[in-house]
Amino acid sequence: MDRLKCEVVKDRGVVADGVNCTLNPNDIKYAVAKQENIPLQNGDNGDLTTRQVGRIGGQMGGSMVRRLIEMAQQQLVDEKEQQ
């Protein structure tokens, strides 16, 4: 799921190049945070506000849901064509 999250966010052009979705898919959240000027760090981030965390995750979550729906729809079409 982390790899899908990374690919979806990169596909939307939200994050600049430099994040390798195959090697370190979890890096996407740090790239989004940097772009949003949010001081996300590895480890404890208890000092971040809910708004800040939402700005990071919101860009990823909605896009992932849309992509998963598209993938499921395509799978249904493919299955129907095989019958």
Secondary structure, DSSP 8 states (H G I E B T S, - for coil): -HHHHHHHHHHTT-S-S---TTT-TTHHHHHHHHHTT----SS--TTS-HHHHHHHHHHHHHHHHHHHHHHHHHHHHHHHHH-
